[in-house]
Amino acid sequence: MVQFFPSRWVGNQWPSIEMEPVKTALFQLVLAYLANIYQFPLPSVVGTLDGYFADFQVLGTEASFDLDNWSLSFACPSEAVRDEVLTTLQNLPPDFFELVK
């Protein structure tokens, strides 16, 4: 079962959405879904030593989606945008995540 919950990044204090399980397939699926729903171009995914990140604009706000060994999270400086994206993700049907097992 995929879970989404509100949080806040420690470094820049951006409102965030933490996701579990921490899996590459979930990173790819959620990023593609958000690009489709919020009509932004699918961003470049940058590899890091322990994962991936993608930076993009959503609802007129800069955002970042990050995966590392310990966490999978979406964050942006706007709490209102974070909350809208969180609601969108929490309302997905469970079978949407069939690929993430």
Residue, then its C-alpha position, 0 to 999 in steps of 0.5 A: m500500500v502506498q502512503f502519502f503524508p505531509s511533512r517539511w524538509v529540514g534544510n530549506q523548510w519547504p512543505s513536503i509530501e513524504m511517500e512510502p514505500v521508497k521505490t524507484a518505480l513509485f518515483q517514476l510513476v508519481l512524477a509522470y502522473l503529476a506532469n500529466i495532471y498539472q500539465f508541465p513538461l516531464p522534467s529531466v531526472v538527474g541521478t545522484l550517488d544515492g538516488y534521483f531528483a527532478d526539478f520543475q514548476v507546478l501551479g506556478t511554483e518551483a518544486s522538487f521531487d527527490l528519491d534517495n536511500w531513505s526517502l521519497s518526497f515532493a516539496c515546494p515553497s508553497e504550503a497551499v500547492r503542497d496541500e493540493v498535490l497531497t490531496t490529489l495523490q491521496n485520492l488516487p485509486p489503490d489500483f493505480f499503484e499496481l506496478v509498485k509492489 
